[in-house]
Amino acid sequence: SKERKEIPTMALTINTNISSIIAQRSLNSATTNLNTSLERMSTGYKINHAKDNAAGYSIANMWETQLGSLDVAADNAATGSDMLTSAEQSYSLLSDHLQRIRDLTEQAANGTYASASLKAIQSEISARLDEITRVASNAEFNGIKLMSFDGTNGNITGMNEKGIDLQVGLYGDGDSIINLDIDLFKSATISGLFTNMTKANGNGVTLQQMLDQANNKQAVDLKTTDEEQKIVNNKIFAAACSGLIYDSATDSYTLASGVEDSYGAKEMLSFLDSAIDDISSRVTRIGAAQNRVESAITAIDVQSQNLTSSLSTLRDTDVAEESSNYIQSQILQQASATLLATANQTPSIALNLL
């Protein structure tokens, strides 16, 4: 036969009420769990203090920091895209002016125009050349000159020797940076567009020879930094496009009569085409850079979304589960309170023995 297991008996005492102590401990535990569930449901977080989950608390703080940095990185990339858009639109203006100058030059190359007509053509070309230089010199974004790098200085505001670095990642390494090459910001003034043209046209004439001829066979320095001379150079350039010769002493124009057939408005067309091609090439590179920046924005959005999902899994409260815990703790609290009241009355049984 099986031995009956004896249940230990407990003496009836007055000074020590073990039943009450047990009920108090259960009540305190149920109340603590109830308060924890209330806090988690009211805040929406299951990790509110480091004591809740020390490792999880540390990871959640790190991920929150990264999410804030990703928001800034997305703003950085968007600002960089806006800057490239500003540069592209400025180049569009320059392209329109150059195209109009080419049209006027081709018109001047026709032999049906007299001196007065050619001077009128020259006047518009000169005005458009001045406007190209003005637009290029003033094109900027948040104080950064967009068309002012002349190949000899790297001290343009916001630029280093390699160009502009966009911070589009969390860290300081190369994988978190998109570099916008400094060539994207080359000078687009008349000097910047035409200074380096050394190739001769179909008749073996260089741009420098064309300008010297238009300046009454005197040397023209497109690289000059003197502002007044830049204006004069634009007039000389316009004269070459119009088939005229400019006299800086009298600020007047004369027909280029009696000069070689290789000098005339039509000879300037190839140089203008080269400048238009240069603008198109710059815009193409800007478009490529803009595509890369927009790709970075998409990548940042994906990274931020994944990090947010991970943070939610780690930190957010499962309301369905926590509400069940709340009800359980509430029932245990009420039961413990009732039993504690009963346990507190147990020592009074001793009075029946007196």
LINRAMO-V281930 format. One record per pair of residues at least 24 apart in sequence whose ideal C-beta (glycine too) atoms are under 10 Angstrom apart, sorted by the first residue. I is the first residue (numbers start at 1). GAP is how many residues later the second one is. D is the distance in Angstrom with one decimal. If there is no record, write none. Layout:
# LINRAMO-V281930
I;GAP;D
I;GAP;D
This chain:
# LINRAMO-V281930
10;336;9.9
12;334;7.9
12;335;7.8
12;337;6.5
12;338;6.0
12;341;8.1
13;333;9.3
13;334;7.1
13;337;8.1
14;332;9.6
14;333;4.6
14;334;9.0
14;335;9.8
14;336;5.6
14;337;9.5
15;332;8.4
16;331;9.0
17;326;6.4
17;327;7.0
17;328;9.6
17;329;6.2
17;330;5.7
18;325;8.6
18;328;9.2
19;320;8.2
19;321;8.7
19;323;8.1
19;324;3.8
19;325;8.6
19;326;9.8
19;327;5.5
19;328;9.4
20;319;9.3
20;320;6.3
20;321;9.5
20;322;9.2
20;323;4.2
20;324;5.3
20;325;9.3
20;326;7.4
20;327;8.6
21;319;9.7
21;322;8.4
22;314;9.3
22;317;8.7
22;318;9.0
22;321;7.5
23;312;9.3
23;313;5.7
23;314;8.3
23;315;9.0
23;316;4.8
23;317;3.8
23;318;8.5
23;319;8.0
23;320;4.7
23;321;8.2
24;312;8.1
24;313;10.0
24;315;10.0
24;316;6.1
24;319;8.4
24;320;9.5
25;311;8.7
25;315;9.9
26;306;7.0
26;307;8.8
26;309;8.2
26;310;4.3
26;311;9.5
26;313;7.6
26;314;8.1
27;305;8.4
27;306;6.5
27;307;9.5
27;308;9.0
27;309;3.8
27;310;5.9
27;311;9.8
27;312;8.4
27;313;5.7
28;305;9.5
28;308;8.4
29;300;8.7
29;303;7.8
29;304;9.1
29;307;8.1
30;298;8.6
30;299;5.2
30;300;7.9
30;301;8.3
30;302;3.8
30;303;4.0
30;304;8.4
30;305;8.0
30;306;5.4
30;307;8.7
31;298;7.8
31;299;9.8
31;301;9.1
31;302;5.6
31;305;8.4
31;306;9.2
32;297;8.4
32;301;9.7
33;292;6.8
33;293;8.5
33;295;7.9
33;296;4.1
33;297;9.3
33;299;7.6
33;300;8.4
34;291;8.7
34;292;6.6
34;293;9.6
34;294;9.0
34;295;3.9
34;296;5.9
34;297;9.8
34;298;8.2
34;299;5.6
35;291;9.9
35;294;8.5
35;298;10.0
36;286;8.9
36;289;8.1
36;290;9.1
36;293;8.1
37;280;9.1
37;284;9.6
37;285;5.3
37;286;7.7
37;287;9.0
37;288;4.9
37;289;3.9
37;290;8.8
37;291;8.7
37;292;5.9
37;293;8.6
38;284;9.2
38;288;6.8
38;291;9.1
38;292;9.8
39;278;9.4
39;283;9.7
40;276;9.6
40;277;4.6
40;278;9.0
40;279;8.7
40;281;9.6
40;282;5.1
40;283;9.9
40;285;8.5
40;286;8.8
41;276;6.3
41;278;6.3
41;281;5.4
41;282;6.8
41;284;9.3
41;285;6.7
42;275;9.3
43;273;9.8
43;274;7.5
44;268;10.0
44;271;8.9
44;272;6.3
44;273;5.5
44;275;8.1
44;278;9.9
45;269;9.8
45;270;5.3
45;271;6.4
45;272;6.0
46;268;8.7
46;269;6.6
46;270;6.9
46;271;4.6
46;272;7.3
46;275;9.1
46;276;7.3
47;267;7.3
47;268;5.1
47;269;9.1
47;270;9.1
48;267;9.2
48;269;9.4
52;263;9.7
53;261;8.4
53;262;8.9
55;259;9.7
56;258;5.5
56;259;7.1
57;257;9.5
57;258;8.7
59;251;8.9
59;252;8.5
59;255;6.3
59;256;8.8
60;250;9.7
60;251;6.2
60;254;5.7
60;255;4.8
60;256;10.0
61;254;9.9
62;249;9.7
63;244;5.7
63;245;8.5
63;247;6.7
63;248;4.6
63;251;7.6
63;252;8.5
64;243;9.4
64;247;7.0
64;251;9.0
65;105;9.1
66;104;5.8
66;237;8.7
66;238;8.7
66;241;6.1
66;245;9.2
67;236;9.4
67;237;6.2
67;240;5.7
67;241;6.5
67;244;7.1
69;98;9.5
69;100;8.6
69;101;5.2
69;102;9.2
69;107;9.8
69;231;9.9
69;235;9.8
70;98;9.6
70;99;8.7
70;100;6.9
70;230;5.6
70;231;8.7
70;233;6.2
70;234;4.5
70;235;9.8
70;237;7.1
70;238;9.4
71;229;8.6
71;233;7.3
72;95;8.1
72;96;9.8
72;98;9.6
72;228;9.8
73;93;9.0
73;94;6.5
73;95;5.0
73;96;6.0
73;97;7.0
73;103;7.8
73;223;8.1
73;224;8.9
73;226;9.7
73;227;5.4
73;230;9.0
73;231;9.0
74;94;8.0
74;222;8.6
74;223;5.9
74;224;9.8
74;225;9.7
74;226;4.7
74;227;7.0
74;229;9.7
74;230;7.4
75;93;9.9
75;222;9.7
75;225;9.7
76;89;9.9
76;90;5.8
76;91;5.1
76;92;5.8
76;93;9.4
76;102;9.3
76;217;9.4
76;220;9.1
76;221;9.6
76;224;9.3
77;89;6.2
77;90;8.7
77;91;4.6
77;92;9.6
77;101;7.5
77;215;9.6
77;216;5.3
77;217;7.9
77;218;9.3
77;219;4.9
77;220;4.7
77;221;9.5
77;222;9.2
77;223;6.6
78;90;9.8
78;215;8.3
78;216;9.1
78;218;9.8
78;219;6.3
78;222;9.6
79;62;8.7
79;63;8.0
79;87;8.1
79;214;9.5
80;61;9.5
80;84;7.7
80;85;9.5
80;86;4.2
80;87;9.2
80;88;7.7
80;98;7.2
80;100;7.1
80;209;8.5
80;210;8.6
80;212;9.7
80;213;5.1
80;214;9.8
80;216;8.6
80;217;9.3
81;85;9.0
81;208;9.1
81;209;5.8
81;210;9.7
81;211;9.8
81;212;4.8
81;213;6.2
81;215;9.1
81;216;7.3
82;59;7.3
82;60;9.2
82;208;9.9
82;211;9.7
83;57;9.5
83;58;4.3
83;59;7.5
83;61;7.1
83;63;7.4
83;75;9.3
83;81;7.9
83;83;8.9
83;97;8.2
83;101;9.9
83;102;10.0
83;203;9.8
83;206;10.0
83;207;9.6
83;210;9.3
84;57;8.9
84;62;9.1
84;80;9.9
84;82;9.8
84;96;7.4
84;100;7.9
84;201;9.9
84;202;5.3
84;203;8.3
84;204;9.9
84;205;5.9
84;206;4.6
84;207;9.8
84;208;9.9
84;209;6.8
84;210;9.7
85;56;9.1
85;201;8.6
85;205;7.1
86;53;7.4
86;54;8.2
86;55;4.9
86;56;9.4
86;58;9.6
86;60;6.6
86;200;10.0
87;52;6.9
87;53;9.6
87;54;7.4
87;57;9.8
87;59;4.5
87;60;7.3
87;93;9.4
87;97;7.1
87;98;7.6
87;101;9.4
87;195;8.4
87;196;8.6
87;199;5.7
87;202;9.5
87;203;9.4
88;58;9.6
88;194;9.0
88;195;5.8
88;198;5.1
88;199;7.2
88;201;9.9
88;202;7.5
89;50;9.1
89;194;9.9
90;45;6.2
90;46;7.5
90;48;8.9
90;49;4.1
90;50;9.2
90;51;9.5
90;56;6.3
90;57;6.6
90;98;7.9
91;44;9.4
91;45;9.1
91;48;8.6
91;55;8.9
91;56;7.9
91;97;7.0
91;188;5.6
91;189;8.8
91;191;6.1
91;192;5.1
91;195;7.3
92;187;8.8
92;191;7.6
93;38;8.4
93;39;8.4
93;42;5.5
93;43;9.3
93;46;8.7
94;34;9.9
94;37;9.0
94;38;5.5
94;39;9.8
94;41;6.2
94;42;6.6
94;45;8.9
94;53;8.2
94;94;5.8
94;95;9.5
94;99;8.2
94;181;9.0
94;182;9.3
94;184;10.0
94;185;5.8
94;188;9.4
94;189;9.7
95;37;9.8
95;180;9.4
95;181;6.6
95;184;4.9
95;185;7.3
95;187;9.8
95;188;7.6
96;32;9.2
96;36;9.8
97;28;9.7
97;30;9.5
97;31;4.6
97;32;7.9
97;33;9.8
97;34;6.0
97;35;5.1
97;38;7.8
97;182;9.9
98;30;8.2
98;31;9.4
98;34;7.1
98;95;8.1
98;174;6.4
98;175;9.3
98;177;5.7
98;178;5.1
98;180;9.4
98;181;6.6
99;29;9.9
99;173;8.8
99;177;6.7
99;180;9.6
100;24;7.9
100;25;8.5
100;28;6.0
101;24;5.3
101;25;9.7
101;26;10.0
101;27;5.4
101;28;7.0
101;31;8.3
101;136;9.2
101;137;8.3
101;140;6.5
101;167;9.1
101;171;6.3
101;174;8.9
101;175;9.4
102;139;8.6
102;166;8.7
102;167;6.6
102;169;9.8
102;170;4.5
102;171;7.2
102;173;8.9
102;174;6.9
103;169;9.7
104;24;8.1
104;134;9.1
104;137;6.9
104;138;7.7
104;161;8.8
104;168;9.9
105;133;9.4
105;135;8.8
105;136;4.2
105;137;7.4
105;138;8.8
105;159;9.9
105;160;5.2
105;161;7.8
105;162;9.5
105;163;5.3
105;164;6.0
105;166;9.4
105;167;6.2
106;135;9.5
106;159;7.6
106;160;7.5
106;162;9.4
106;163;6.3
106;166;9.1
107;134;9.9
107;135;9.3
107;158;8.2
108;130;9.9
108;132;9.9
108;133;6.5
108;134;4.6
108;135;5.3
108;136;8.5
108;156;8.5
108;157;4.0
108;158;8.5
108;160;8.8
109;132;9.1
109;133;9.4
109;134;7.1
109;155;6.5
109;156;4.1
109;157;3.7
109;158;8.4
109;159;8.3
109;160;7.2
110;133;9.8
110;155;8.5
110;156;8.9
111;132;9.5
111;153;9.6
113;129;8.9
113;130;8.4
113;152;9.4
114;141;8.8
115;128;9.9
115;129;8.1
115;138;8.2
115;139;7.9
115;140;5.4
115;142;9.7
117;125;9.3
118;121;9.2
118;123;9.9
118;124;4.9
118;125;6.0
118;126;5.8
118;135;7.9
118;137;7.2
118;138;9.3
118;147;8.2
119;120;9.5
119;123;7.4
119;125;7.0
119;133;9.4
119;134;5.6
119;135;9.7
119;136;9.5
120;122;9.0
121;117;8.5
121;120;7.8
121;121;4.9
121;122;8.8
121;123;8.9
121;144;8.5
122;113;8.0
122;115;9.8
122;116;4.8
122;117;5.9
122;118;9.4
122;119;7.3
122;120;3.8
122;121;8.8
122;122;5.7
122;124;8.5
122;131;6.2
122;143;9.8
123;112;9.7
123;115;7.8
123;119;8.8
123;130;9.4
124;114;8.4
124;118;9.4
125;109;8.8
125;110;9.4
125;112;7.8
125;113;4.0
125;114;8.7
125;115;9.3
125;116;5.1
125;117;6.3
125;140;9.8
125;143;9.8
126;105;8.9
126;108;5.8
126;109;5.4
126;110;9.4
126;111;7.9
126;112;3.8
126;113;8.3
126;115;9.0
126;116;8.9
126;120;9.5
126;127;10.0
127;107;9.1
127;111;8.5
128;106;9.3
128;110;8.4
128;113;9.9
129;60;9.4
129;61;5.5
129;65;10.0
129;101;9.8
129;102;9.4
129;104;8.8
129;105;4.2
129;106;8.3
129;107;9.9
129;108;5.9
129;109;5.9
129;112;8.7
130;60;8.6
130;100;9.0
130;101;7.0
130;104;5.6
130;105;9.1
130;108;9.2
131;103;9.9
132;56;7.5
132;57;6.9
132;58;6.0
132;60;9.7
132;61;7.7
132;102;8.7
132;143;9.4
133;54;9.6
133;55;8.7
133;56;4.3
133;57;5.4
133;58;7.7
133;59;8.8
133;60;9.5
133;94;9.8
133;97;6.8
133;98;8.8
133;100;9.6
133;101;7.0
134;55;8.7
135;53;8.0
135;54;9.0
136;50;9.8
136;51;6.7
136;52;3.9
136;53;4.6
136;54;8.4
136;55;9.4
136;56;6.8
136;57;8.3
137;50;8.7
137;51;8.9
137;52;6.1
137;55;9.7
137;93;9.9
139;46;9.4
139;49;7.6
144;41;8.2
145;40;7.1
145;42;9.3
146;38;8.4
146;39;5.8
146;40;9.9
146;42;8.5
146;140;9.7
147;37;9.5
147;38;6.5
147;39;7.1
147;40;6.1
147;41;4.0
147;42;7.5
147;45;7.4
147;46;9.8
147;135;9.0
148;37;6.8
148;38;8.5
148;39;5.9
148;40;8.5
148;41;8.4
148;44;8.4
149;33;5.6
149;34;7.8
149;35;8.7
149;36;4.6
149;37;5.3
149;38;6.2
149;39;9.8
149;43;8.6
150;36;7.5
150;37;4.7
150;39;8.8
150;41;8.0
150;42;6.4
150;45;8.6
150;73;8.7
150;75;9.5
151;31;8.8
151;32;8.9
151;35;7.1
151;36;7.9
151;41;8.9
151;44;9.3
151;45;8.6
152;71;9.9
154;28;6.9
156;26;8.5
156;29;6.9
158;27;9.7
159;26;7.0
163;126;9.7
164;125;10.0
166;123;9.4
166;126;9.5
166;127;6.7
166;130;7.8
168;124;9.6
168;125;7.5
168;127;9.8
168;128;4.5
168;129;7.9
168;131;8.3
168;132;6.7
169;127;8.2
169;130;9.1
169;131;8.1
169;134;9.1
170;130;9.6
170;133;8.6
176;120;9.7
178;111;7.8
178;114;6.2
178;115;6.2
178;117;9.4
178;118;6.0
179;110;9.2
180;105;9.5
180;106;8.8
180;109;5.6
180;110;9.7
180;112;9.3
180;113;8.4
181;104;7.5
181;108;7.8
183;98;9.8
183;99;8.0
183;102;7.3
184;98;6.9
184;99;9.9
184;101;5.9
184;102;6.0
184;104;9.8
184;105;6.6
185;97;9.3
185;101;9.9
186;92;8.9
186;96;7.2
188;87;9.4
188;90;8.7
188;91;7.4
188;94;7.6
189;33;9.5
189;41;7.8
189;45;9.6
190;32;7.3
190;40;7.6
190;43;7.1
190;44;5.9
190;47;6.4
190;48;9.9
190;85;8.9
191;30;9.3
191;31;4.9
191;32;6.3
191;33;7.6
191;34;9.0
191;39;6.9
191;42;7.6
191;43;9.6
192;30;9.2
192;31;9.8
192;83;9.8
192;86;9.3
193;29;9.4
193;78;9.6
193;79;9.7
193;81;8.7
193;82;4.7
193;83;9.4
193;85;6.2
193;86;7.7
193;89;10.0
194;28;6.0
194;39;9.6
194;43;7.6
194;77;6.8
194;78;9.2
194;80;8.4
194;81;6.3
194;84;9.2
195;26;9.4
195;27;4.8
195;28;5.6
196;26;9.4
196;27;9.7
196;78;9.9
196;82;9.3
197;25;9.1
197;73;9.5
197;74;5.9
197;77;6.0
197;78;7.9
197;81;9.1
199;71;8.7
199;72;9.0
199;75;7.7
200;70;9.0
200;71;9.9
201;61;8.6
201;65;9.4
201;66;5.9
201;67;8.4
201;68;8.1
201;69;4.2
201;70;6.9
201;72;9.6
201;73;9.3
202;60;9.6
202;64;9.9
202;65;8.5
202;67;9.6
202;68;6.6
203;57;9.2
203;58;8.3
203;59;4.4
203;60;9.0
203;61;9.8
203;63;9.4
203;64;6.4
203;67;9.3
204;58;7.4
205;55;8.8
205;57;5.1
205;58;7.0
205;59;9.9
205;62;5.8
205;63;9.7
205;65;9.4
205;66;9.6
206;65;8.9
207;30;9.1
207;33;8.5
207;60;9.4
207;61;8.1
207;63;9.1
207;64;4.9
207;65;10.0
207;67;8.7
207;68;9.9
209;31;9.9
209;53;8.7
209;54;8.0
209;58;9.3
210;26;9.6
210;27;8.9
210;29;9.9
210;30;4.9
210;31;9.2
210;52;9.1
210;53;6.7
210;54;9.1
210;55;10.0
210;57;6.0
210;58;6.2
210;61;7.3
211;25;5.7
211;26;6.4
211;28;8.8
211;29;5.8
211;35;9.7
211;57;9.5
211;60;9.7
212;24;8.9
212;28;9.4
212;51;9.9
213;26;9.4
213;27;7.3
213;32;7.3
213;43;7.4
213;46;6.6
213;47;8.5
213;49;9.2
213;50;4.9
213;51;9.5
213;54;9.3
214;24;8.6
214;25;4.4
214;26;3.8
214;27;8.6
214;28;8.8
214;29;8.9
214;30;7.0
214;31;5.8
214;32;5.9
214;39;9.4
214;42;7.5
214;45;9.9
214;49;8.1
214;54;9.1
215;24;7.8
215;25;8.6
215;30;7.6
215;31;6.1
215;32;8.7
215;33;7.2
216;29;5.5
216;30;7.1
216;31;5.8
216;32;8.0
216;33;8.8
216;38;8.7
216;40;10.0
217;28;8.6
217;42;9.2
218;28;9.8
218;29;9.8
218;30;8.0
220;26;9.8
237;31;8.5
237;34;9.5
238;30;9.9
239;26;9.8
240;24;8.9
240;25;7.7
240;27;8.1
240;28;5.5
240;31;8.9
241;24;5.9
241;25;10.0
241;26;9.6
241;27;4.9
241;28;8.9
241;30;9.1
241;31;7.5
242;26;9.0
243;24;9.1
243;25;8.8
